[in-house]
Amino acid sequence: MRKVLIANRGEISCRVARACREAGIACVAVATEPDREALHAFAADETVHIASYLDGAELIAAAKKAGADAIHPGYGFLSESHTFADAVAAAGLTWIGPPGAAIRKVGDKMSGKAVAEAAGVPTVPGCSGGDQSDSHLKAEALKIGFPILVKASGGGGGKGMRVVEREADLEEAIGACRREAAGGFKDDRLLLEKYLHPVRHVEIQVIADTHGNVLHLGERDCSVQRRHQKVVEESPCPAISPETRAAMGRAAAALMKAAGYVSAGTCEFILDAAGKYYFLEVNARLQVEHPVTETVTGLDLVRLQLDVAAGKPLPIKQEEVTFRGHAIELRIYAEDPEREFMPSAGRVIEYEEPRGVRIDTGVRPGSAVPPDYDPMLAKLIASGRTRAEAIAAARRALREYAILGVRTNIAYLDAILGHPEFAAGRATTGFLAKHFHAWKPPSSPPPLEVLAAVAASEPSARAASGTSTDPDPHSPWRARDAWRNL
């Protein structure tokens, strides 16, 4: 590969660009109109402007226009689209991800569950596939027994999902899930699962090459979730035995091998109080939380993806995979905890990162946070020799992280890490709903209008002192034409 087009935005686009540079591969960013000023548009060697991150044909055309011979999809958008993966290959470009056939097998919850069962991997009792009529689903729900979980087969991120505690609520839940699934995923198929609780959400990172080698790289505990969206991820899981860890790793590797999987991917499981695990689904892409695994293994997953796509065998064997210390990742969002965590669009007036931790970000001082996309600003990854050291490092970093101009969840994350249940390693998927359902920040940050007034007064003050948050005074940040999109 000589040049890679990164079919994504924000921090993951910057992350992939960094890996390409380190591998000596040129890279191309894509940016829509709301992202013309975005950091990722300047992090690559060149940028092609597009209308949508969801238009596969446009992305392929952008790659050809830039002379790219490969496409990395990042995560989200079209990263798990078997149609897009096949189209990239058909266009004569290298797809840096699992082949379309593998995505079809495991990317869909129903077919993924079938592959898992055929590979002998334990799955949650339930009903998947077959008759999709409401009457059949109701009959199957009665067989499974309440509470049950109604899930969209093609969904993710908690969309198209409902917990149903009693039969009287089932019909409404089925209807709501169908509508969300049809609207969000163009696929209204549903499956039912026994709702198990309390449980932990534990996933296994896998990497596979084109030579038949499949490695599992340990687990990540992603139990701290708000409305099925992950908030905190860590490795190793504080409540898993070495025997269970090894068994889950073998199960994940066997499942992926059976699916003909290639590249990075994740098998998600739930772990009950007795230590029994059940397969949930496969994320056929690079995960948001991949830096956690990179920190404890010392492996660069994006670089491995590039090498695998180039046809190289994995450089290590399973017995050579080692783990060191503990790592925690926190997702920094532009959202307002005082307004039901509504996204907080606007401009980042001041931005200063803490030291001593890893920050993967897609913003800088002056960056716009558009309302069009996911409001994640950055990921903070802290590590230590022990879990206690990693938590302490993360809390220190959160208190040193300065982001002004948009609301953030930084205080919320600090409160989570400081909670006795989390500190003791006892958090399950119900942790936030139980302990943080009515959480409010201890003190409100300055109103946005005050910050805006401060920002408006700063250029003259900085001019007098000879300083600026803009590293290049001739950049588009200071241009007077429409490029700034003021």
Secondary structure as UniProt FT lines:
FT   STRAND          3..6
FT   HELIX           10..22
FT   TURN            23..24
FT   STRAND          26..31
FT   HELIX           33..35
FT   TURN            36..37
FT   HELIX           40..43
FT   STRAND          46..49
FT   TURN            53..54
FT   HELIX           56..66
FT   STRAND          70..72
FT   TURN            77..80
FT   HELIX           82..90
FT   TURN            91..92
FT   STRAND          94..95
FT   HELIX           100..106
FT   HELIX           109..118
FT   TURN            119..120
FT   STRAND          126..127
FT   HELIX           134..144
FT   STRAND          148..152
FT   TURN            153..154
FT   TURN            157..160
FT   STRAND          161..164
FT   HELIX           167..169
FT   HELIX           170..185
FT   STRAND          190..194
FT   STRAND          199..208
FT   TURN            210..211
FT   STRAND          214..226
FT   TURN            227..228
FT   STRAND          229..235
FT   TURN            238..239
FT   HELIX           242..258
FT   TURN            259..260
FT   STRAND          263..272
FT   TURN            273..274
FT   STRAND          277..283
FT   TURN            288..289
FT   HELIX           290..297
FT   HELIX           301..309
FT   TURN            310..311
FT   HELIX           318..320
FT   STRAND          326..333
FT   STRAND          335..336
FT   HELIX           337..339
FT   TURN            340..341
FT   STRAND          342..343
FT   STRAND          346..347
FT   STRAND          350..352
FT   STRAND          358..361
FT   TURN            365..366
FT   STRAND          368..369
FT   TURN            371..372
FT   STRAND          376..384
FT   HELIX           387..400
FT   STRAND          402..404
FT   HELIX           410..418
FT   HELIX           420..423
FT   TURN            424..425
FT   TURN            429..430
FT   HELIX           431..435
FT   TURN            437..438
FT   HELIX           448..465
FT   TURN            473..474
FT   HELIX           476..478
FT   HELIX           482..484
//
